[in-house]
């Protein structure tokens, strides 16, 4: 058990530059929330639903992370900061990273019968802060979901999803092969041009400078053209 705990803490240190030691990682709310979820899930599987819910509420009170006891979670999940919600039928693979304010939410089944209604995250998925992944969809292996994206359809392996409603963007092979990308969508990565606010602001500033330069040229040339003319004596 100690070896598994050490491996888990080391996996977090590898993805987060903030901690100086494993002891510091033990204080992370995501680590405590996941530990309590393991207990709640064991009680849930034993059909001790009230006790499972009690542990779930305790974890939510202490960490601001709400993981339903029925959710199935693999190895080395890293929840960075709190205010995350993971639904009952959600399934999470190994080495998944979830940032703050993420919802793995359900959708109302069309037939009114409960069942699989929350998303499945495959191995090595990264979910940016504020993202909402809704419904019984599958987020493929090594996919990235950008901050504040709303995902309601299946995500292919290795895709990067951005926007509202989220759309897939092309990612270079060397980027896809990287083991880990902090926050899922770092700056200066090949995303959609419409999402590059800084580039658009720079282009607008350049256009304004050109317009001002043209105005100043015209204001200098105008007096020369409209200057007084000498009258010719006949």
C-alpha positions in Angstrom: 0.0 0.0 0.0 2.8 2.4 0.8 4.4 1.8 -2.6 1.1 2.6 -4.3 0.7 5.8 -2.3 4.3 6.8 -3.1 3.7 6.2 -6.8 0.5 8.2 -6.7 2.1 11.1 -5.0 5.0 11.0 -7.5 2.6 11.1 -10.4 1.2 14.3 -9.0 4.6 15.9 -8.5 5.4 15.0 -12.1 2.3 17.0 -13.3 2.5 19.9 -10.8 5.6 22.1 -10.4 4.3 23.7 -7.1 4.9 21.0 -4.4 8.4 20.8 -2.9 7.8 17.3 -1.4 5.4 14.4 -1.2 4.3 15.6 2.2 3.0 18.8 0.7 1.0 16.8 -1.9 -0.7 14.9 1.0 -2.4 18.2 1.9 -3.9 18.7 -1.5 -7.8 18.7 -1.4 -7.9 16.4 -4.5 -5.8 13.8 -2.7 -8.1 13.8 0.3 -11.2 13.8 -1.8 -10.0 10.8 -3.8 -9.0 8.9 -0.6 -12.5 9.4 0.9 -14.0 8.5 -2.5 -12.2 5.1 -2.3 -13.9 4.5 1.0 -17.3 5.7 -0.2 -17.1 3.6 -3.4 -16.3 0.5 -1.4 -19.4 1.2 0.8 -21.5 1.8 -2.4 -20.4 -1.5 -3.9 -21.4 -3.2 -0.7 -24.8 -1.5 -1.0 -24.3 0.5 2.2 -25.7 3.5 0.4 -26.3 5.7 3.4 -22.8 5.3 4.8 -21.4 5.9 1.3 -23.4 9.1 1.0 -22.2 10.2 4.4 -18.6 9.8 3.4 -19.3 11.6 0.2 -20.8 14.6 2.0 -17.9 14.6 4.4 -15.4 14.7 1.5 -17.4 17.5 -0.2 -17.5 19.5 3.1 -13.7 19.2 3.6 -12.5 19.7 0.0 -15.3 21.3 -2.1 -15.0 18.4 -4.4 -18.1 16.3 -5.0 -17.5 12.7 -6.2 -20.5 10.5 -6.3 -19.8 7.2 -4.5 -20.8 5.3 -7.6 -18.2 6.9 -9.9 -15.5 4.5 -11.1 -12.0 6.0 -10.9 -8.7 4.5 -12.1 -5.2 5.0 -10.9 -3.4 8.3 -10.3 -6.3 10.8 -10.8 -5.1 14.3 -10.1 -7.8 16.9 -9.2 -5.9 20.2 -9.0 -7.9 22.5 -6.6 -11.6 22.1 -5.8 -15.1 22.9 -6.9 -15.3 19.8 -9.1 -18.3 17.6 -9.6 -18.2 14.0 -10.8 -21.4 12.2 -11.4 -22.6 8.7 -10.4 -22.0 6.8 -13.7 -18.9 8.7 -14.6 -15.8 6.5 -15.4 -12.3 7.8 -15.3 -9.2 6.0 -16.5 -5.6 6.1 -15.4 -3.4 9.2 -15.1 -6.3 11.7 -15.7 -5.8 15.3 -14.7 -8.7 17.6 -13.9 -8.4 21.2 -13.0 -10.7 23.4 -10.9 -14.5 24.0 -11.4 -15.0 21.0 -13.8 -18.3 19.1 -14.1 -18.6 15.6 -15.4 -22.3 15.9 -15.5 -25.3 13.8 -16.6 -28.1 14.3 -19.1 -31.7 13.4 -18.8 -32.2 10.0 -20.5 -34.8 10.2 -23.3 -36.6 7.1 -22.0 -36.7 8.4 -18.4 -34.9 5.3 -17.2 -31.6 5.8 -15.3 -28.5 4.3 -16.6 -25.2 5.4 -18.1 -25.7 9.2 -18.2 -22.3 10.6 -17.3 -19.1 10.8 -19.4 -16.2 8.3 -19.6 -12.7 9.7 -19.6 -10.0 7.4 -21.0 -6.4 7.2 -19.9 -4.2 10.4 -19.9 -7.0 12.8 -20.5 -6.5 16.5 -19.3 -9.5 18.6 -18.5 -9.0 22.4 -18.2 -10.5 24.6 -15.6 -14.2 25.4 -15.9 -14.9 22.7 -18.6 -18.3 21.0 -18.7 -18.4 17.4 -20.0 -22.0 16.3 -20.2 -23.8 13.1 -21.0 -22.8 9.5 -21.6 -20.0 10.4 -24.0 -16.5 9.1 -24.3 -13.4 11.4 -24.2 -10.7 9.4 -26.0 -7.2 8.6 -24.7 -4.8 11.5 -24.4 -7.5 14.0 -25.4 -7.4 17.5 -24.0 -10.5 19.6 -23.1 -9.7 23.3 -23.0 -10.8 25.7 -20.2 -14.5 26.6 -20.2 -15.2 24.2 -23.1 -18.6 22.5 -23.1 -18.4 19.0 -24.5 -21.5 17.1 -25.4 -20.2 14.7 -28.1 -17.6 11.9 -28.2 -14.0 13.2 -28.4 -11.5 11.2 -30.6 -8.2 10.0 -29.2 -5.6 12.8 -29.0 -8.0 15.6 -29.9 -8.0 19.0 -28.3 -11.5 20.5 -27.7 -12.0 24.2 -27.3 -15.0 26.6 -27.4 -18.7 26.6 -26.6 -19.9 24.3 -28.0 -16.5 22.6 -28.0 -14.9 21.9 -31.4 -11.9 19.8 -32.1 -8.6 21.4 -33.3 -5.7 20.0 -35.2 -2.7 19.2 -33.0 0.9 18.7 -34.3 2.3 15.2 -33.9 5.1 16.4 -31.6 2.5 18.0 -29.3 0.4 14.9 -29.2 3.4 12.7 -28.3 4.2 14.8 -25.2 3.5 12.9 -22.0 1.8 15.8 -20.3 0.6 19.3 -21.2 -0.3 21.5 -18.2 -3.8 22.9 -18.3 -4.6 21.0 -21.5 -4.3 24.0 -23.8 -1.2 26.1 -23.2 -0.5 29.4 -25.0 1.0 29.4 -28.4 -0.3 26.0 -29.3 -2.0 25.4 -32.7 -5.6 26.1 -31.8 -8.2 27.9 -33.9 -7.2 31.4 -35.1 -10.5 32.7 -33.7 -9.4 31.8 -30.2 -6.2 33.8 -30.3 -7.4 37.0 -28.8 -3.9 38.4 -28.3 -3.0 37.9 -32.0 -6.2 39.7 -33.1 -5.6 42.6 -30.7 -2.0 42.9 -32.1 -3.4 42.9 -35.7 -5.9 45.6 -34.8 -3.2 47.7 -33.2 -1.0 47.4 -36.3 -3.9 48.4 -38.5 -4.6 51.5 -36.3 -1.0 52.5 -36.5 -1.1 52.3 -40.3 -4.3 54.4 -40.4 -2.7 57.1 -38.2 0.4 57.1 -40.4 -1.7 57.6 -43.5 -3.6 60.4 -41.9 -0.4 62.2 -40.9 0.9 61.9 -44.4 -2.3 63.4 -45.9 -2.2 66.3 -43.4 1.3 67.2 -44.4 0.7 66.9 -48.1 -2.6 68.9 -48.0 -1.1 72.4 -47.3 1.4 72.0 -50.2 -1.4 71.4 -52.6 -3.6 74.2 -51.4 -0.9 76.9 -50.9 -1.3 80.4 -52.4 -0.7 80.7 -56.2 1.2 83.7 -57.7 -0.8 85.8 -60.2 0.8 86.2 -63.6 1.0 89.7 -65.0 -0.1 90.1 -68.6 
